[in-house]
Amino acid sequence: MEKHSIVVRTRTGSSGEALIEIEDTGAGIEQWKMERIFEPFWTDKPVGVGTGLGLSISKRIIEDHHGWISARNAADKGAIFAFGLPRPLA
């Protein structure tokens, strides 16, 4: 059985923003899918398995808090989702 892992990295950016990366060791995301993964109701799962809303809702919540989210393939294997949220006002 092949082992997979998920790594979560957090840090504070130079302006005090929270920066988070989530990396897995899965198969990665094909480029044509990468271009659509944040679209509402888009999914590559079979009918009845998932709604295609998870990443679009996540993106909307993060952007509503003046943050950003991105996805890219890891250099060797897997994918990396990164997002940032601004420093809260005092």
JOQUIFEN-V792498 format. One record per residue. N is the residue number from 1. RES is the residue in one letter. D_FIRST is the distance of its C-alpha to the first C-alpha in Angstrom with 2 decimals. Layout:
[[N RES D_FIRST] [N RES D_FIRST]]
This chain:
[[1 M 0.00] [2 E 3.80] [3 K 6.45] [4 H 9.59] [5 S 13.01] [6 I 16.51] [7 V 19.57] [8 V 23.04] [9 R 26.08] [10 T 29.63] [11 R 32.98] [12 T 36.60] [13 G 38.14] [14 S 41.56] [15 S 43.33] [16 G 41.66] [17 E 39.18] [18 A 35.74] [19 L 32.99] [20 I 29.38] [21 E 26.27] [22 I 22.86] [23 E 20.17] [24 D 16.57] [25 T 13.95] [26 G 13.41] [27 A 14.97] [28 G 18.46] [29 I 21.47] [30 E 23.53] [31 Q 27.06] [32 W 28.86] [33 K 26.80] [34 M 27.34] [35 E 31.05] [36 R 30.90] [37 I 28.36] [38 F 31.17] [39 E 33.39] [40 P 34.18] [41 F 32.83] [42 W 30.70] [43 T 27.20] [44 D 24.87] [45 K 23.48] [46 P 24.93] [47 V 28.30] [48 G 28.17] [49 V 24.89] [50 G 26.07] [51 T 29.49] [52 G 29.10] [53 L 30.89] [54 G 28.48] [55 L 28.79] [56 S 32.43] [57 I 33.40] [58 S 31.68] [59 K 33.56] [60 R 36.81] [61 I 36.58] [62 I 35.88] [63 E 38.68] [64 D 41.03] [65 H 40.65] [66 H 41.55] [67 G 38.08] [68 W 35.80] [69 I 32.19] [70 S 30.39] [71 A 27.08] [72 R 25.91] [73 N 22.93] [74 A 21.64] [75 A 22.70] [76 D 19.38] [77 K 16.84] [78 G 17.07] [79 A 20.28] [80 I 22.90] [81 F 25.27] [82 A 28.36] [83 F 31.38] [84 G 34.59] [85 L 37.20] [86 P 40.73] [87 R 42.26] [88 P 43.95] [89 L 47.73] [90 A 49.49]]
